[in-house]
Amino acid sequence: MDKQKVNKKILAQLIIITLLIFGVGYVLFSGVTVGVYDIGKISNNMNYGLDLTGGVNVVLEAENTESDPVTPEKIDSAILTIRQRIDSIGVSEPTITKQGDNRIRVSIPSVSDQEEALNLIGKTAQLEFLGPDDTVILTGKDVVDSKGVMQTSSSGIEQAVVTLKFSEEGTKLFADATEKYQGQVIKIKLDDEIISAPTVNVVITNGEAVIEGMGDIDEAGNLASLIRGGALPVKLAPVEIRTVGPTLGQNSLNDSVFAGLIGISLVLIFMLVAYRGLGFIADLALIIYIMIFLTIMAALNVTLTLPGIAGLILSVGMAVDANVIIFSRIKEEARLGKSLLTAIDTGFSRAFTTILDSNVTTLIAGFVLFFLGSGSVQGFAVTLILGILVSMFTAIVITKHLVRLMIKTGLFTNNAFYGL
Amino acid sequence: MKKYKIVEKSKIWFAISLVLITISLGSLLIQGLNFGIDFIGGTIVTIELNTTFDSADARTIVDEFDTGADLTYAGDDKTQVIITTKRDLNTEERQALFSSFQEKYNLQDTDLLSIDTVSPSIGAEMTQNAIIAIIVAMVLMLAYITFRFEFLFGLTAIMALFHDLIVVLGVYSVFQIQVNSPFIAAMLTVLGYSINDTIVVFDRIRENRPKFGKYAYADLVDTSVSQTLGRSINTSLTTLMAITALYIFGAPAIKDFALPLMVGIAIGTYSSIFNASALWYTIKEYQHKKKEKVLATK
C-alpha cells in the first residue's frame, strides 16, 4: 500500500479543533478569570428547579361560590397580594403564575422554614373588628400599617404584639366604636377565627391599636405582614403542595450529576471500543453536544429539574444513535468496496432520512408532553426536545466535518482504524 | 452480511409477546396499579430524625392523624422517616404532625425534609391528561408515518407501541412501582424511543423495496431487519448504559423513573426488531394472498 503523504496543515487543524473543544469545555465547567473578564462556571449560571435547590411549590385553587364568583380580576389581585406577602418576608425571587382559570402556582426557592412559607401564602387574612352584636366595625382595608413588636403589657410582662395603624376613615370608625362599646368586648377576627377579644376601656382616637396574644415575635411579625399585604379577594385552597428541604435538594443534584458522569463515560467508552477512530470523533461530537445543550439551557433560562437531568442523560444515550446509524451505514458502503471518503459521504447522506424520520416521530412525543404535561413533566419535555434538535446537529454536521478532516490528514488510512 | 430469518419465525415472536401481554394484563386485572399521591391524592412528609428510630414510636405519632398511613425508612443510615397518608392533610394537621416529631426527637425546623400534598381532584385531572397525551401522541405519529411512509407502516408501528406500553404498565403492576407524575414522562419516553427504533427498521424496508420483487416480502423484511440489527442493538446498549447509571447512582426520585425506562427500552427494541416488521409482513402477505384468490376466482 502506498504510504500517503501526511497533510500537516489539516492535521494541525484537527489537533487545534480537538484542543479547542477541551479548552472550551474546561472554561464551561470550571470557569476562568481573564483580566477584568470573569467567565463563571456553567453550573453557577444554571437555573435550578426547586427539587434541586429546595423550596416551596404550591398550587392554590380559588373557591368558586355563587355569591362570590371567581373572576380573572380577583385572581390577578390575589397574585399581587401573594407577591407582597412573600416579598415582605424577604425571600428571593418567587415565581407566581396563573394556571388555567382558577389556579395560582407559587414557587419560592431556598426556603428554610417550609411550613411558615405555606402558612403565609394560603391565609386569606380577612381581618375584621366586630362589635358585641357582631356588626363589622372595620376591616383590614382600613389598616395602613402594621408591625410585630415586643411590648410591655399593663401587668408588666414583655410580650409580642401586632400594632395596627388605621387610615383616616378607620381612625374615625374606631373612635366611634370605642365610644359606643365602652366597657364591652370588641372581637378581632382573622379568617373566621377570633384571635383576640379585648375589653374597651377608653375611647381610642389616635387610630392605633394592638393585637395581643401572639406566641412569639415571629408569629406577630407574620401576622403583621399578612395584614399589611391585605386580604385575599378570594378564598384559596392549596390543591398541591411540594416542598423540598435545601439539603435533600443538594443531595439529589449531587447524586444525579454523579450518575450522569458515570453514564456519559460508559457511552464514551462504548463508542470508542465499538467504532474506534470513528468512535473517537463521535465522542468529540458528544462532548460538543453536552456543551451546546448546557449553554442553551443556561442562555434560555430553562429550569433544570430532576426529571430534566434524567432527560439529559437519556438524550446522551440517544444522541449517539444518529452516529451509530451513520457509522453502520458507512461500514456497509465500505463493504461494497467503495473508497473510505466515498463510503463516508454516501453513508452520511443515506443515513440522513433515517435520522430525520426517526427523530421527528420522537419529537412529536416531546411536543405532546410539553403542551399537555405540567410541572416536572414539562421540564422533562424541554430537555428531550432540545436534546433531539442539538444532537441532530452535532451528530450529523459536526461529526461529518471532523471525520472528513481526520481522513484528509492522510495519517489514518487503515480501514481497521475506523472499525471497518 | 448475515441474513437472519425473522419472518419465518414470526409465530415465535408473536407468542413471546402474547405471553408478556397476558402476564401484564393479568397482573393489571388482579393487583392493578399502585397509584401514588399524584394520582389519588394524599400527603407525603419526609422528616430527618437524626437517629435510628423504632417504627412503633413513629407509628404512635402518625396514628393520631391517619391510621391508614404508610411509614417507610429512608436516608443512608435509615434515620429518615417517610410518612404517606391516604388523604391530604391540611396545614394545621401537617404542622401538628411535625411538631409531635419535633418534640419527641428534638428536631430543628430544617429537619423537615420535604412535604408533598396533592388533593384527589388534581389526581383525576392527571389521569385524564395522561390518557389524552398518549392518544394525541399516537394519532400524530400515525399521521406522520402515513405521510412519510404508508398507512400500514404507521398502523403496525402503533400496534408495536401498544405492546410496549402494556408491557411497561405490566412492570409497574407486577413490581407494584408507585405510579406518580414521572410515570407519564416514562410512558411517553418509551413511546418516543420505541417508535424511533421501529422507524429505523421501516425506513430500511422502504429503501430496499425497489431492489426486491414486488411480493418478496419475506426476503425484504429479513434483509432490512438484518441490516439494521447492529444499529438497533448498539443504540439500545448506549441508552441502557446511561439509564442504568441513573438507576444505580441517581437520586431516589429518579430511580422510580429509571426502572420502567430500562424495561421500556429493552422491550421497545425487541418489538422493533421482531414484532413491527413481522406484523407488517403478515398483513402484507395476507392482503396479497387475498388479492390472488380474488384474481383466481375471476
Chai-1 contact restraints between the chains, C-beta under 6 A:
chainA,res_idxA,chainB,res_idxB,connection_type,confidence,min_distance_angstrom,max_distance_angstrom,comment,restraint_id
A,S112,B,T110,contact,1.0,0.0,6.0,A-B,restraint_1
A,D113,B,D109,contact,1.0,0.0,6.0,A-B,restraint_2
A,Q114,B,L112,contact,1.0,0.0,6.0,A-B,restraint_3
A,Q114,B,I115,contact,1.0,0.0,6.0,A-B,restraint_4
A,E115,B,Q95,contact,1.0,0.0,6.0,A-B,restraint_5
A,V239,B,S119,contact,1.0,0.0,6.0,A-B,restraint_6
A,V239,B,I122,contact,1.0,0.0,6.0,A-B,restraint_7
A,E240,B,V118,contact,1.0,0.0,6.0,A-B,restraint_8
A,E240,B,I122,contact,1.0,0.0,6.0,A-B,restraint_9
A,I241,B,I115,contact,1.0,0.0,6.0,A-B,restraint_10
A,I241,B,T117,contact,1.0,0.0,6.0,A-B,restraint_11
A,R242,B,D116,contact,1.0,0.0,6.0,A-B,restraint_12
A,T243,B,S114,contact,1.0,0.0,6.0,A-B,restraint_13
A,T243,B,I115,contact,1.0,0.0,6.0,A-B,restraint_14
A,V244,B,S114,contact,1.0,0.0,6.0,A-B,restraint_15
A,G245,B,L113,contact,1.0,0.0,6.0,A-B,restraint_16
A,G245,B,S114,contact,1.0,0.0,6.0,A-B,restraint_17
A,L248,B,L113,contact,1.0,0.0,6.0,A-B,restraint_18
A,L248,B,S114,contact,1.0,0.0,6.0,A-B,restraint_19
A,S252,B,A251,contact,1.0,0.0,6.0,A-B,restraint_20
A,D255,B,G250,contact,1.0,0.0,6.0,A-B,restraint_21
A,D255,B,A251,contact,1.0,0.0,6.0,A-B,restraint_22
A,S256,B,G250,contact,1.0,0.0,6.0,A-B,restraint_23
A,S256,B,A251,contact,1.0,0.0,6.0,A-B,restraint_24
A,F258,B,F249,contact,1.0,0.0,6.0,A-B,restraint_25
A,A259,B,A245,contact,1.0,0.0,6.0,A-B,restraint_26
A,A259,B,L246,contact,1.0,0.0,6.0,A-B,restraint_27
A,A259,B,F249,contact,1.0,0.0,6.0,A-B,restraint_28
A,A259,B,G250,contact,1.0,0.0,6.0,A-B,restraint_29
A,I262,B,A245,contact,1.0,0.0,6.0,A-B,restraint_30
A,I262,B,F249,contact,1.0,0.0,6.0,A-B,restraint_31
A,G263,B,A242,contact,1.0,0.0,6.0,A-B,restraint_32
A,G263,B,A245,contact,1.0,0.0,6.0,A-B,restraint_33
A,L266,B,M241,contact,1.0,0.0,6.0,A-B,restraint_34
A,V267,B,T238,contact,1.0,0.0,6.0,A-B,restraint_35
A,V267,B,M241,contact,1.0,0.0,6.0,A-B,restraint_36
A,V267,B,A242,contact,1.0,0.0,6.0,A-B,restraint_37
A,F270,B,T238,contact,1.0,0.0,6.0,A-B,restraint_38
A,L306,B,A253,contact,1.0,0.0,6.0,A-B,restraint_39
A,P307,B,A185,contact,1.0,0.0,6.0,A-B,restraint_40
A,A310,B,I254,contact,1.0,0.0,6.0,A-B,restraint_41
A,A310,B,F257,contact,1.0,0.0,6.0,A-B,restraint_42
A,I313,B,A242,contact,1.0,0.0,6.0,A-B,restraint_43
A,I313,B,L246,contact,1.0,0.0,6.0,A-B,restraint_44
A,V316,B,A242,contact,1.0,0.0,6.0,A-B,restraint_45
A,G317,B,T238,contact,1.0,0.0,6.0,A-B,restraint_46
A,G317,B,T239,contact,1.0,0.0,6.0,A-B,restraint_47
A,G317,B,A242,contact,1.0,0.0,6.0,A-B,restraint_48
A,M318,B,T239,contact,1.0,0.0,6.0,A-B,restraint_49
A,V320,B,T238,contact,1.0,0.0,6.0,A-B,restraint_50
A,D321,B,T235,contact,1.0,0.0,6.0,A-B,restraint_51
A,V324,B,R231,contact,1.0,0.0,6.0,A-B,restraint_52
A,V324,B,N234,contact,1.0,0.0,6.0,A-B,restraint_53
A,V324,B,T235,contact,1.0,0.0,6.0,A-B,restraint_54
A,I325,B,R231,contact,1.0,0.0,6.0,A-B,restraint_55
A,S328,B,G230,contact,1.0,0.0,6.0,A-B,restraint_56
A,S328,B,R231,contact,1.0,0.0,6.0,A-B,restraint_57
A,T354,B,V200,contact,1.0,0.0,6.0,A-B,restraint_58
A,T354,B,D203,contact,1.0,0.0,6.0,A-B,restraint_59
A,D357,B,R148,contact,1.0,0.0,6.0,A-B,restraint_60
A,D357,B,I199,contact,1.0,0.0,6.0,A-B,restraint_61
A,D357,B,D203,contact,1.0,0.0,6.0,A-B,restraint_62
A,S358,B,N196,contact,1.0,0.0,6.0,A-B,restraint_63
A,S358,B,I199,contact,1.0,0.0,6.0,A-B,restraint_64
A,S358,B,V200,contact,1.0,0.0,6.0,A-B,restraint_65
A,T361,B,M141,contact,1.0,0.0,6.0,A-B,restraint_66
A,T361,B,I195,contact,1.0,0.0,6.0,A-B,restraint_67
A,T361,B,I199,contact,1.0,0.0,6.0,A-B,restraint_68
A,T362,B,G192,contact,1.0,0.0,6.0,A-B,restraint_69
A,T362,B,N196,contact,1.0,0.0,6.0,A-B,restraint_70
A,I364,B,L140,contact,1.0,0.0,6.0,A-B,restraint_71
A,I364,B,M141,contact,1.0,0.0,6.0,A-B,restraint_72
A,A365,B,A137,contact,1.0,0.0,6.0,A-B,restraint_73
A,A365,B,L188,contact,1.0,0.0,6.0,A-B,restraint_74
A,A365,B,L191,contact,1.0,0.0,6.0,A-B,restraint_75
A,A365,B,G192,contact,1.0,0.0,6.0,A-B,restraint_76
A,V368,B,A133,contact,1.0,0.0,6.0,A-B,restraint_77
A,V368,B,V136,contact,1.0,0.0,6.0,A-B,restraint_78
A,V368,B,A137,contact,1.0,0.0,6.0,A-B,restraint_79
A,L369,B,L188,contact,1.0,0.0,6.0,A-B,restraint_80
A,L372,B,N129,contact,1.0,0.0,6.0,A-B,restraint_81
A,L372,B,A133,contact,1.0,0.0,6.0,A-B,restraint_82
A,S376,B,S181,contact,1.0,0.0,6.0,A-B,restraint_83
A,V377,B,S181,contact,1.0,0.0,6.0,A-B,restraint_84
A,V377,B,I184,contact,1.0,0.0,6.0,A-B,restraint_85
A,V377,B,A185,contact,1.0,0.0,6.0,A-B,restraint_86
A,F380,B,A185,contact,1.0,0.0,6.0,A-B,restraint_87
